[in-house]
Amino acid sequence: MATKMAGAGTKEKPWKLKTPSGSSEYVMYKAEDADPPALVCVVGKTELRYQLRAIDDLEAMLKKHGDWMPLGSADEQKPAAEGTVEAWGRSPKNPVKGWYGLKKGLRGRFGMYMPPLLEALGVAEVTHEAKNNRMRAK
């Protein structure tokens, strides 16, 4: 996968990303030796983890969807708006039949942290408004 972003996606050289609104910076890296293989997302002192397969699964879903999709980021404790990337990331109808997030209590925010990674990997476009951002496959 050719990328233009800084970092190699490893713990030593993580990807440096910004939230869709541009208000916060965070890093992500692959932990392929984790069970299941994970994407580690570090925001300040908080570490979230998502299943590594979320990259390919989200790209495939966006291609099938074919149009812009609202991100709808929400914490795990809050409901996700229907028809959003966040709702798909926790839906029993997605390929993992539930949450892509792996840390109980921190499984949400899929719609916040995954879209910028897919954009940086060159497989999706993301809008960068103050709020109500959307994404689509390239």
Secondary structure, DSSP 8 states (H G I E B T S, - for coil): ----SSS-SSSSS-EEEE-TTSS-EEEEEEETTSSS-EEEEEETTEEEEEETTHHHHHHHHHHHH-S-EE-----TTS---TTSHHHHTT-TTSTTSS-SB-STT----HHHHHHHHHHHTTSEEE---SS--EEEE-
